[in-house]
Amino acid sequence: MRYKLPGEHPLTGRSTPDLELTDGGRLADHLHGGPALLLDLTDNPELRALAAGYAGRVDILTTDCPSRPELAAILVRPDGFTAWAADAGAHALTPTAGLAEVLEEWFGVPEGTVR
């Protein structure tokens, strides 16, 4: 099943696969708390900075996923569906392209934003 969500990545709008992570755990192990999860697979401080204003609504996990080295990051909604994803590598778009817009669409304005 795929929800029609903005974004070109093939994972966007689909149930996020239960990826095996380098800590020996799986993605599902990190989804029990309730908030969304931004999975940073390339140790990108810009990704973490964009999500920092969503503390309590979006958890951030920096790790690696050896079985999917093409992935740079995934934003997983609390229901387990991928809201946003980005690939790594020379042919990929900027690893943060569209993330700020998706965060605001799903989780409101970041803390500290005055409108």
C-alpha positions in Angstrom: 0.0 0.0 0.0 1.2 3.5 -0.8 -0.2 6.8 0.4 0.0 9.7 -2.0 2.5 11.9 -0.3 4.7 14.6 -1.8 8.2 13.4 -2.7 9.9 11.4 -5.3 11.6 8.8 -3.2 10.2 5.3 -3.7 9.9 4.8 0.1 7.8 7.9 0.6 4.2 7.0 1.4 5.0 3.3 2.0 5.3 1.3 5.2 8.9 1.8 6.3 10.9 -1.4 6.1 12.2 -2.8 9.3 15.9 -2.0 8.6 18.7 -3.7 10.4 21.0 -1.1 12.1 24.6 -1.3 13.0 23.9 -1.4 16.7 22.5 -4.9 16.1 18.9 -3.7 16.5 16.2 -3.0 14.0 14.3 0.1 13.1 11.1 -1.2 14.8 13.0 -1.3 18.1 13.1 2.5 18.0 9.4 3.1 17.0 7.7 2.1 20.2 7.9 5.5 22.0 5.2 7.3 20.0 6.8 10.2 18.2 8.0 10.2 14.7 11.6 9.2 14.0 14.2 10.9 11.8 16.7 8.2 11.0 20.0 9.9 10.0 22.1 7.3 8.2 25.0 9.6 7.1 25.7 11.5 10.4 24.4 14.8 8.8 24.3 17.7 11.3 22.1 19.7 8.9 19.4 17.0 9.1 19.5 17.0 12.9 19.4 20.8 13.0 16.2 20.9 10.9 14.5 18.4 13.2 15.8 19.9 16.5 12.8 22.2 16.8 10.5 19.3 16.9 11.7 17.8 20.2 8.9 15.6 21.7 7.3 15.2 18.3 10.2 13.8 16.3 13.0 11.7 17.8 16.4 11.6 16.0 18.6 8.6 15.6 22.0 8.7 14.0 23.2 5.2 13.0 24.1 3.2 9.9 22.2 0.7 7.8 24.7 -1.6 6.0 22.0 -3.4 4.1 20.8 -0.1 2.5 23.9 2.0 1.9 22.0 4.1 -0.7 19.8 5.7 2.0 20.8 8.9 3.6 17.8 9.5 5.9 14.2 8.5 6.5 11.5 10.3 8.4 9.1 7.7 9.8 5.6 8.9 10.9 4.3 7.4 14.2 2.1 5.0 12.2 5.3 3.5 10.6 4.8 5.0 7.1 7.7 7.0 5.5 6.9 10.7 5.3 10.2 11.6 3.6 13.3 9.8 2.5 16.6 10.8 0.8 19.4 8.9 -0.8 23.1 9.3 -0.3 25.7 9.5 -3.1 26.8 11.7 -5.9 23.6 11.4 -7.9 21.2 12.0 -5.0 19.5 15.3 -4.3 20.7 17.3 -1.4 20.1 15.0 1.6 17.9 17.7 3.3 15.8 18.7 0.2 12.1 18.9 1.2 12.6 17.9 4.8 11.8 21.2 6.4 8.5 21.4 4.5 7.5 17.8 5.4 8.3 18.3 9.1 6.1 21.4 9.2 3.3 19.7 7.2 3.1 16.7 9.5 4.3 18.1 12.9 3.5 21.9 12.8 5.9 24.7 13.3 9.2 24.1 15.1 9.6 25.3 18.7 10.8 28.9 18.8 9.2 29.9 15.5 7.3 33.2 15.6 4.5 33.7 13.1 
